[in-house]
Amino acid sequence: MPIIEFTLADGSPYIEINQLLKATGVCDSGGAGKMLVADGHVSVGGVVETRKTAKIRGGQIVTCGDVRIVVRAFDAAGNDA
Protein backbone atom coordinates (compact mmCIF):
# COMPACT_ATOMS: atom_id res chain seq x y z
CA MET A 1 0.00 0.00 0.00
CA PRO A 2 1.60 3.31 -1.07
CA ILE A 3 1.86 5.85 1.73
CA ILE A 4 1.84 9.59 1.00
CA GLU A 5 2.79 12.08 3.70
CA PHE A 6 1.02 15.42 3.30
CA THR A 7 1.81 18.48 5.42
CA LEU A 8 -0.82 21.19 5.80
CA ALA A 9 0.13 24.67 4.63
CA ASP A 10 1.39 27.18 7.18
CA GLY A 11 -1.61 28.70 8.94
CA SER A 12 -4.09 26.14 7.60
CA PRO A 13 -5.71 24.02 10.30
CA TYR A 14 -7.32 21.72 7.70
CA ILE A 15 -7.74 20.81 4.04
CA GLU A 16 -10.99 19.69 2.43
CA ILE A 17 -10.89 16.01 1.55
CA ASN A 18 -11.56 16.55 -2.16
CA GLN A 19 -8.68 19.05 -2.35
CA LEU A 20 -6.38 16.66 -0.44
CA LEU A 21 -7.04 13.95 -3.02
CA LYS A 22 -6.18 16.43 -5.79
CA ALA A 23 -3.08 17.83 -4.04
CA THR A 24 -1.62 14.35 -3.48
CA GLY A 25 -2.25 13.25 -7.06
CA VAL A 26 -4.81 10.60 -6.17
CA CYS A 27 -7.17 12.28 -8.67
CA ASP A 28 -6.91 15.02 -11.29
CA SER A 29 -9.35 17.57 -9.85
CA GLY A 30 -11.37 18.51 -6.79
CA GLY A 31 -14.50 17.43 -8.68
CA ALA A 32 -13.03 13.99 -9.28
CA GLY A 33 -12.20 13.86 -5.56
CA LYS A 34 -15.82 14.64 -4.71
CA MET A 35 -16.94 11.77 -6.95
CA LEU A 36 -14.56 9.34 -5.21
CA VAL A 37 -16.01 10.39 -1.85
CA ALA A 38 -19.61 10.20 -3.11
CA ASP A 39 -19.00 6.70 -4.47
CA GLY A 40 -17.74 5.49 -1.07
CA HIS A 41 -14.10 4.95 -2.11
CA VAL A 42 -12.58 7.16 0.61
CA SER A 43 -12.23 6.53 4.32
CA VAL A 44 -10.87 8.60 7.18
CA GLY A 45 -9.49 6.71 10.15
CA GLY A 46 -10.96 3.49 8.78
CA VAL A 47 -14.51 4.88 8.48
CA VAL A 48 -16.04 5.58 5.06
CA GLU A 49 -16.36 9.34 4.57
CA THR A 50 -19.44 10.61 2.71
CA ARG A 51 -18.98 14.37 3.16
CA LYS A 52 -17.38 15.62 -0.08
CA THR A 53 -15.67 18.57 1.58
CA ALA A 54 -14.94 17.07 5.00
CA LYS A 55 -12.21 18.96 6.87
CA ILE A 56 -9.10 16.84 7.27
CA ARG A 57 -6.72 17.90 10.03
CA GLY A 58 -3.21 16.96 11.08
CA GLY A 59 -2.97 13.46 12.53
CA GLN A 60 -5.73 11.99 10.37
CA ILE A 61 -5.18 9.17 7.87
CA VAL A 62 -7.15 9.12 4.63
CA THR A 63 -7.39 5.97 2.51
CA CYS A 64 -8.50 5.83 -1.10
CA GLY A 65 -8.16 2.51 -2.89
CA ASP A 66 -4.70 1.20 -2.08
CA VAL A 67 -3.30 4.66 -1.23
CA ARG A 68 -2.91 5.84 2.36
CA ILE A 69 -2.42 9.57 3.01
CA VAL A 70 -0.97 10.59 6.37
CA VAL A 71 -1.82 14.23 7.08
CA ARG A 72 0.52 16.25 9.26
CA ALA A 73 0.12 19.70 10.77
CA PHE A 74 2.55 22.39 9.60
CA ASP A 75 5.50 22.78 11.98
CA ALA A 76 7.64 25.86 11.36
CA ALA A 77 10.39 24.43 13.55
CA GLY A 78 10.66 21.36 11.32
CA ASN A 79 9.78 18.92 14.08
CA ASP A 80 7.54 15.93 13.45
CA ALA A 81 4.00 17.10 14.07
N, C-alpha and C positions, 0 to 999 in steps of 0.2 A: 504494500500500500504506500504510494508516494505521500510524503509529508511536506507541506509547505508552511514555512513560518512567515507570518505577516505581522508587521509592527504598525500600529495605528499612527497616524500623523501627529506631530506635535500640537497639542491643544485640543485634539479630537478625542472625546471620551468613548466614541463608538463609530462603527461604520455599518451602513445598512447591508443586510445580507446579500441582496442582489448586486450591490456595488462591490462587495468583497469577492464574490464569484467572478466578476469582471476583472477586478484589479489583480487577481491571482492567476488569471488566464484559464480558469475553469470553463468559462464561456466567453463569447465575443462581445456581449453587450449587457447592460443592466436589464433590458427587456428579456433577453434569453435567460438571465438569472432568475427573473420573476417566474418564467415558465417552468424552470427546473423546480423551484419551490412549490409552485401551484400543482405540479404533477407528483409531488411527494418524494422527490429524489434527494432532498437535503435534510440533514438532521443536525441539531445543535445539542451537544452533550448526550448523544445517543437517543434523543427524542425527535421524531419527525417534526420539522418546522413548517407551518402553513402560512405564516405571515410573510408576505413578499418583501416587505421592507423592515423586517425585525432588526432591532438594534443589537449588534454584536460588539461585545466589550472585551477588553483584555482578559485573558485567562480562559476564554471559551474556546471550544474545539468544534469546528464545523466539518461535517463529512458530506461529500457529494460523490456518489459512485464509489470508486476505489481511491479517491483523493481525500486526505485529511488535512485541514487547515488549522494550524495552531495560531491563535490571535494573541498578540502581546501588546501591552500598553507601551506608549512611548516613554523612554527613559533618557533624559538629556545627559545624564551622567554616564550612560553606556552600560549600566548594570543590567543583569537579567531581570526583567520585570514580569 
